Amino acid sequence: MPIAERRHWIGAAEPLAITQQCALAGTNRSTVYAVHSLVKIDEQELVLLAAIDVEYTKHPFLVAAK
């Protein structure tokens, strides 16, 4: 059974603790607490990420000193 379906079995209003509910459902607690939403990256951010990638590929030794 998919995790998304098993996640609906778990609720804070139930008498069992979330930890126990997750164990019975066979899921991790992080699947209950984490918000799973797709993040849409805009075009400007993609351009900036590509520029950073090109610069780092040219000069990988120019990183910030620790």
Number of C-alpha atoms within 10 A of each C-alpha: 6 7 13 11 10 16 18 10 12 21 14 9 8 10 8 12 13 18 14 12 20 21 12 12 17 12 18 15 16 9 14 19 9 8 8 8 6 6 6 6 8 8 9 9 10 11 11 11 12 12 12 12 13 12 12 13 10 10 10 10 8 9 8 5 4 3
